[in-house]
Amino acid sequence: MNFKMGKSIVLLITLSLFTILAACGNSESASGEGDSEENEQEPIRMGQINWAENIAVTNMWKVILEDKGYDVELNNVDMGTTMKALSDGELDASLEVWLPVQDANYLEEYKDEVNFSDEVWYENAKVGLVVPEYMEDINSVEDLNENKELFDGEITGFDPGAGTMEVTEQLIEDYELDYELLSSSEPAMLAEIGEAIKDEEPIVAPLWSPHRIFSQYDLKYLEDPQETFGGTEKIHHATRHGFAEDYEEVDAWLKNWKMDDASIGELMTYVDDAEEPIDGAEKWVEENEDLVNEWIE
């Protein structure tokens, strides 16, 4: 072999090695990109209803789950839209379903299309019509008709389509009340209650416990002899079909979730007092690490 031929062979071998190494590098890079895309999870899409306790718990779970590496997207919708979106797979979870009475219509309509949890995260919920404590002569729903002029024949309500609003309509029918149920939003209803109490004026509205308003004002539930609103309600969560398979550990955490009057009341206060709901939720999660760990261990 002459010198020139030797140089040519060495050059060819070197170029071949570079080609092989480059190909391997491109293959590994492409493989890495593919694995990354395959491992990316879609955000968990939660419905958030404009109710004080719902805003509190959805933001709380956003903080908890994002601390664990999940991406959580909150979608502001009403209850009816939430249930439809769960059935269509457009939402992953809704954290507030009141049973056996308030949301019974949604359970009946969507029981085959949505997973309603058997597990309960709040045990002692209550719903009913309330009036200020200073209205000493109004203690029962049955007292309303004879005091129609006092209330201008109006019950101050909140979001149309909410289960409690539909039950209130049923209550008007059951008791043959000559009243109109006015729809608005929860913040608007709470503002009207606050204004009425400031001036010690009459007002009647559907409300529920847990709710921060009971720590702000002296309110009382009206007796409901026919039990149209039911007795003690329990709060469940609901998920779309397939959620448990896609997010197995999150599904287990939601089923472990339990809160009582003290914990939900403090969370709602923190969220309401914060500039942004997520800030109040972060503060509460940080201060209640032991409780949160009971749910996610």
N, C-alpha and C positions, 0 to 999 in steps of 0.2 A: 504494500500500500504506500503510495507516495504521500508527501506532506499535504498537498492541496486536497487530495481525496480524503485524507484523515480529517482535515478541518471541516470539509463539507459534511461528513458523517456526524461529527460532533455537533455541528450547527443544527442539522436535521433532528437529532435526538433531543437537543435542548428545546427547539421549537415545539416538538411533539409533547414534551413534558409540560411546557407552559400551557398548551392547548388543553391537555387532560386536566391540569390543576384548575384552569379557568372554568372548564365545564363542571367540575365538581363543585367549585364555589358557587356558580350560578344555580346548580341543582339544589345545594343546601339552602341558598337564599330563598329560592322559590318555595322550597319545602317549608321553611320557617314562616314565610308570609302566609302560606296556606293554613298552617297549624294555628297561627295567630287569629286569622279570620274565623276558623272553625270554632275556636275557643271563646270568641266574643259572644256575650249574652245580650239579648235585647233588654232594654230597661223594663223594670217591673212597673206596670201602669196601674195606678190606684185611682179610684174615683174619690174625689173630695167634695162633700156636700157643704154648703155654707151654713153649717150649724156649729155652735161653739165647741161641743165635745168632739165632733167629727174633724174639725180643723186641728184640734189638739192631738188626737190619736194618729191621724194620717201624717202629721209632721213628726210626731214621735217615732213612728215606724220608719219614716224616711231617714231620720238620723241614725237609728239603730242599724238599718240595713246598709246604708252607705258606709257606716263604720266597719261593716263586715265585707266591704268590697263590691256591693251591688249598686247598680244605678237605678234610682227610683224616680218616676215621673208622676206628678200629681196632676189630675185632670179635674177641673172644676165643673161639675155637672149636678143636675138634680137627681132625686131618687129614681124616678121613672127611667130617665136616660141611662143611669148607672146600671140598672137591671138589664135593660135592652143591650147595652154595650157588653156586659158580661156574657149574655147569651150568644152574642155574635162573635165573641173572642176579641173584641176591640179594647176591653179592659181586662186586667188580670185579677183584681181584687177590690172588694168593697168591705170596709171595716165595721159597718154599722147596720145591722138588720135586727129590728125589734120584733120579738115573738113572745107569746102566741097571737097577739091581737093586732098591733099597729101595722105590721108589714105582712099580715097574713095573705092579703091579696097578691102581693108579689111572689110569695112562696107558692101559692096556688097556680099562678100564671107561668112561673119559670122553674118549677121544681124539677122538670126533666131536662132543662137546658143549662142550669146553674147549680154549682155545688154549694148548698147551704150547710154550714158547719153544724154538727151536733154540739160542738164545744161552745161554751159561753164565756165571754170575757168580763161581763158585768152582770151580777146576779139580781140586784134589787132595784131595777128600774121602775119608774112610776110615771104614768101619764094621766092628765086630766085637765079640766078647766080650773083656772085659778083666779082669785080676786085678791086685792090688798087686805091685810088683816084688819084695817080700820073699818071695813064694811061688815060690821058685826051682825047685821040682820040677813046677810046672804051667806048661807052655809051649805046649800044643796043646789044641784042643777034644777030641782023642782021649784026653787025660789025665783028663778029667772023670769018666767012669764009674768008674774005679778009685779015685777020690777022692771018691766020692759022700757018704760020711759026713762028710768034712771040710766040705762045703758044705750039709749037711742036705738034699741033693737039690734045692736051690733055686737058681734064677737070678733075681736081683733086677732087675726090669724097671721100665718107666715107663708111659706112656699106652697103654691098649688101643686098637687101631685104627691106631696108628702103623705105617708101613711097616716099620721096623726090628723092631718087635715081631712082626710077621707073618713076617718072614724068620727071626727067632730061633726061632719055632715050627717053621718048615721045617727049620732046622738041627738042632733036637732030634730030628726025625723022620729026617733024613738020617744022623745019627750014632748013631741008636738010643740016645739019652741017656735015662737013667732019672731025669729031672729035671722039676720043675714051674717054669714061667715065671710069676713073680708080677707082677701089674699094680699100678701105683700112679700116680705122676706123676713128672715129671723132678725137681722139687725134693725129693720124698720119696726117690727113688732116690739122688740126690747126697748127701743127709743120711745115708743108710745107709752109703754108701761111706765118707764121712768118719768116721763112728763106728767102722766096722770098722778103718780104717787107724789111728785114734787108739789102738786097743787091739791093733793088729797081728793082727787076726783074719782068717779067710778070707772072701772075698766074690768073686762073679763076676757081671758085669752087662754088658748090651749098651751100647756107647758109640760115639761118632763123633767124628771130627775134621773141622772145627775145633770145639774146645770148651775153655772156660776151665779145666775141671777138670784138664787135663793140666799146667797151670802151677801148680796147687795141690798135686798129689800125684804120686808116682812110680807110674805105671800102665803095664802092657804089654798089647798085643793078643795073644790066643792065636792060634797058627797055625791056619789053616782049610784043610787039604789039599784038601777037596772044593770049596772056593771057593763055598760057599753064600752068603756075604755078598758075593761078587764081589771084584773088585780095586779099582781106583781109581774112585770115584764122582764125578759132576759135579753141581753144584747149579744148577738152572734156576728160572725163575719161570713162572707161569701166569696167564692172564687170561680173563675171560668173552668170549664172542662179541660183537663190536661195540665192545669197549674201544678198539681202535686207531683206530676212526673217531671215537669220542666224545672221546678224549684223545690226539690224534695225537702231540703233543710228549712227553707223559709216556711213551707207549708206546716212542718212540725212545730216551728217556733210560734206561728200564729195560733196553733191549737193549744200551746202551753200558756198562752197569754191570759193573765187574770189581773183585774184591778178592783179596788174597793173605793168607798166614798172618799177616803183621805187621799189616796193616790191620784184618782181622776180629778178630784177637786183642786189639788195642788198643781197638777199638770195644766188644767184649764186656766188657772190663775196666772201661771208663768207665761203661757202662750198669749193670754189677753194683755198682760202688762208689757210684753216685749214690743219693740219697734216692728219686728217681723216675726210671724209665728214660728219659723224655724229656729230663731234665736232662743225663744222661750223653751222650745222642745229640747234644744241642745243642753240648756242649763238643767232642765229636769232630768234628762238621761244621765248627765254627769253626776248629779247628786243622788241618783237612785240606781247606781250600778249593780248593787246586790240584787235588787228586785228584777232588773232587766236580765241579769245573768241566770235567774231562775227560769226565764222563758227560753233563752237561747242556748242553754247547755244541753 
